[in-house]
């Protein structure tokens, strides 16, 4: 569901001249098939970047007969990426980022001062949507863990409590479903510091598990680019996995009135995840328990034990290796 084999399927990150060359070859080959005369390829400008949403409104005005929805534009972009085998960023499509990062990480943009992510307050350091800039970041850390947090409010609580000092860690959030820029930065961090295990703190529901899997494997919607935006990789022939903090054994910590019924969309997501061949068995067991119980629980339910409980909960989990 989520993963493309990077050895068989890939999309290169290319400079504009090489992208233009691939477009020319693709168009010429297409017209050759149609027995058309040699066309004149216009001078395409690929320097100006825009988001997929901006592109949709541009095409809606220029070509209303062909593009009437955001989904059509997204699918067309994916087709162009597959045709040219170059990333959407190379095509001038910019990631719209809403992610943030905090904790024991030093970041330095080219020709800029070093940013200490532990000194950025509870909101953290805002992740840029410029993938080229993220690619050039110089990073240093003395952290021992990476913690991916589903919700911004939980991220803010952990950052405000300086949990990364109690647990030497890097906190990162996409404030919900992960955007490309946040996934790409996590991909870079995990490749730069391959010995750091990655933990996920998400709600106990199918959507939370789907978010963790998207961070891990990328998404099917990214097509050939999926592997560039997932932190699934091999290092010294050993698989470095994500670990899930909040799972079924923790439900006894939550009062019964905190549980909520599963929504039809939750069941649909659970079925989709369960059908994935790459999802590990213990995650499938979690899904089965969710569906059978018909219940879901949010991380905030742990505040039943006090607002300072979450940091202690995470520390105890790591010390006792109580995660899956």
HELIX and SHEET records of a PDB file:
HELIX    1   1 UNK A   16  UNK A   33  1                                  18    
HELIX    2   2 UNK A   52  UNK A   62  1                                  11    
HELIX    3   3 UNK A   70  UNK A   84  1                                  15    
HELIX    4   4 UNK A  117  UNK A  119  5                                   3    
HELIX    5   5 UNK A  131  UNK A  136  1                                   6    
HELIX    6   6 UNK A  152  UNK A  160  1                                   9    
HELIX    7   7 UNK A  163  UNK A  166  1                                   4    
HELIX    8   8 UNK A  180  UNK A  192  1                                  13    
HELIX    9   9 UNK A  206  UNK A  217  1                                  12    
HELIX   10  10 UNK A  220  UNK A  229  5                                  10    
HELIX   11  11 UNK A  248  UNK A  253  5                                   6    
HELIX   12  12 UNK A  256  UNK A  258  5                                   3    
HELIX   13  13 UNK A  264  UNK A  274  1                                  11    
HELIX   14  14 UNK A  281  UNK A  293  1                                  13    
HELIX   15  15 UNK A  299  UNK A  305  5                                   7    
HELIX   16  16 UNK A  309  UNK A  319  1                                  11    
SHEET    1   A 6 UNK A 125  UNK A 126  0                                        
SHEET    2   A 6 UNK A 100  UNK A 103 -1                                        
SHEET    3   A 6 UNK A 169  UNK A 173 -1                                        
SHEET    4   A 6 UNK A 145  UNK A 149  1                                        
SHEET    5   A 6 UNK A 197  UNK A 201  1                                        
SHEET    6   A 6 UNK A 242  UNK A 244  1                                        
SHEET    1   B 3 UNK A 114  UNK A 116  0                                        
SHEET    2   B 3 UNK A 106  UNK A 108 -1                                        
SHEET    3   B 3 UNK A 138  UNK A 140 -1                                        
SHEET    1   C 2 UNK A 234  UNK A 235  0                                        
SHEET    2   C 2 UNK A 238  UNK A 239 -1                                        
SHEET    1   D 2 UNK A 260  UNK A 261  0                                        
SHEET    2   D 2 UNK A 295  UNK A 296 -1                                        
END                                                                             
